[in-house]
Amino acid sequence: MTINSKKNFTANHNSNLKPDITIQQEITKLINNDRLPCKAAFKIAEKLGISAEQVGNTADILNYRLIGCQLGLFGYKTKKNKATPEGSTDDNLPKGLKKAITNRLVNKKLKCKDCWDIASRFKISRITAGRLCNSMNIKITECQLGAF
């Protein structure tokens, strides 16, 4: 039995959907081996003045894999992204960071956008915020690109 290593992302959408040609052209400029980095998807959204989810959906329709989640949740070759933030201990985390995270939880989950906002507010990297949530056993939901 042969296993197809390429996932069919189009299955998540109505089969009659056609990609927006402008978004498709921008994605095509930035893909590499049918992969579109999260950061690149957000650059496209900003450039075109559209939502990141529209870019993510178009990538799905074109069957491109999203990689390099800025919160460290998916799209990396190693499991390193699942680790606790390097050098992070309760002593050196910005004061109030953990409380800010727990205050935004809904059913023990944190929205991707909320995690981004918290990272910005506390002037930490998004990946550090994502790793901290992971170390706190907090599930991040509602990917802005629609990946999860």
C-alpha positions as CSV (number, residue, x, y, z in Angstrom):
1,M,0.0,0.0,0.0
2,T,1.4,3.4,-1.0
3,I,0.7,6.3,1.3
4,N,0.3,9.7,-0.4
5,S,2.3,12.1,1.8
6,K,0.5,15.1,0.3
7,K,-2.7,16.0,2.1
8,N,-5.7,17.1,0.1
9,F,-6.5,20.6,1.6
10,T,-9.2,21.2,-1.0
11,A,-11.4,18.6,0.8
12,N,-12.1,21.3,3.5
13,H,-14.0,23.4,1.0
14,N,-16.9,23.3,-1.5
15,S,-15.5,21.6,-4.6
16,N,-17.1,24.3,-6.8
17,L,-15.0,27.0,-5.2
18,K,-12.6,28.7,-7.5
19,P,-9.6,30.6,-6.2
20,D,-9.6,34.4,-6.5
21,I,-7.1,35.1,-9.3
22,T,-5.5,38.1,-7.5
23,I,-4.8,36.1,-4.3
24,Q,-3.6,33.1,-6.4
25,Q,-1.1,35.3,-8.2
26,E,0.3,36.7,-5.0
27,I,0.5,33.2,-3.4
28,T,2.2,31.9,-6.5
29,K,5.0,34.5,-6.0
30,L,5.7,33.3,-2.5
31,I,5.2,29.5,-2.5
32,N,8.1,27.1,-2.4
33,N,7.4,23.4,-3.1
34,D,3.7,23.9,-2.7
35,R,4.2,25.5,0.7
36,L,3.2,28.9,1.9
37,P,4.6,30.3,5.1
38,C,2.2,31.8,7.6
39,K,4.2,35.1,7.6
40,A,3.9,35.3,3.8
41,A,0.2,34.7,3.9
42,F,-0.2,37.6,6.2
43,K,1.9,39.8,4.0
44,I,-0.4,39.0,1.1
45,A,-3.5,39.8,3.2
46,E,-2.0,43.1,4.2
47,K,-0.9,44.0,0.6
48,L,-4.4,43.1,-0.8
49,G,-6.3,44.6,2.1
50,I,-8.1,41.3,2.7
51,S,-8.4,38.9,5.7
52,A,-5.7,36.3,6.3
53,E,-8.4,33.7,6.2
54,Q,-9.1,34.5,2.6
55,V,-5.5,33.9,1.8
56,G,-5.5,30.6,3.8
57,N,-8.7,29.4,2.1
58,T,-7.2,30.2,-1.3
59,A,-4.1,28.3,-0.4
60,D,-6.3,25.3,0.6
61,I,-8.3,25.5,-2.7
62,L,-5.0,25.4,-4.6
63,N,-3.9,22.6,-2.3
64,Y,-0.8,24.4,-0.9
65,R,0.4,23.5,2.6
66,L,0.6,26.3,5.1
67,I,3.9,26.2,7.0
68,G,5.8,28.1,9.7
69,C,2.9,29.0,12.0
70,Q,4.1,32.2,13.8
71,L,2.9,30.7,17.1
72,G,4.9,27.5,16.4
73,L,1.9,25.3,16.2
74,F,2.4,23.7,12.7
75,G,4.6,23.6,9.7
76,Y,8.0,22.8,11.1
77,K,10.3,19.9,10.3
78,T,11.1,19.3,13.9
79,K,9.1,19.0,17.1
80,K,11.3,21.7,18.5
81,N,8.4,24.2,18.2
82,K,6.4,22.2,20.9
83,A,9.0,23.0,23.6
84,T,8.8,25.5,26.4
85,P,10.1,28.9,25.3
86,E,13.9,28.9,25.6
87,G,15.1,30.6,28.7
88,S,11.6,31.1,29.9
89,T,11.0,30.7,33.6
90,D,8.4,32.4,35.7
91,D,11.2,34.7,37.0
92,N,12.0,36.2,33.6
93,L,8.5,36.3,31.9
94,P,7.0,39.7,31.7
95,K,5.0,40.5,34.8
96,G,1.3,39.8,34.2
97,L,1.8,37.7,31.0
98,K,0.4,34.5,32.3
99,K,-2.5,36.3,33.9
100,A,-3.2,38.1,30.6
101,I,-3.3,34.7,28.8
102,T,-5.6,33.1,31.4
103,N,-7.9,36.1,31.4
104,R,-8.5,35.6,27.6
105,L,-9.3,31.8,27.9
106,V,-12.7,30.5,26.8
107,N,-13.2,26.9,27.9
108,K,-9.4,26.6,28.5
109,K,-8.7,27.7,25.0
110,L,-7.1,30.8,23.5
111,K,-7.9,32.2,20.0
112,C,-4.9,32.7,17.7
113,K,-5.7,36.4,17.3
114,D,-5.8,36.8,21.1
115,C,-2.4,35.1,21.4
116,W,-1.0,37.5,18.8
117,D,-2.4,40.5,20.7
118,I,-1.0,39.4,24.0
119,A,2.5,38.8,22.4
120,S,2.3,42.3,21.0
121,R,1.1,43.9,24.2
122,F,4.0,42.2,26.2
123,K,6.5,42.8,23.5
124,I,7.4,39.1,23.1
125,S,7.7,37.1,19.9
126,R,4.6,35.3,18.8
127,I,6.4,32.0,18.9
128,T,7.4,32.6,22.5
129,A,3.7,33.3,23.3
130,G,2.6,30.1,21.5
131,R,5.3,28.0,23.2
132,L,4.3,29.5,26.6
133,C,0.6,28.5,25.9
134,N,1.8,25.0,25.0
135,S,3.8,24.8,28.3
136,M,0.7,25.9,30.1
137,N,-1.4,23.2,28.4
138,I,-3.5,25.8,26.7
139,K,-5.0,24.9,23.3
140,I,-4.9,27.6,20.7
141,T,-7.9,27.8,18.4
142,E,-9.4,29.7,15.5
143,C,-6.3,30.0,13.3
144,Q,-6.5,33.3,11.5
145,L,-5.6,31.5,8.2
146,G,-8.2,28.9,8.8
147,A,-5.7,26.1,9.3
148,F,-7.4,24.9,12.5
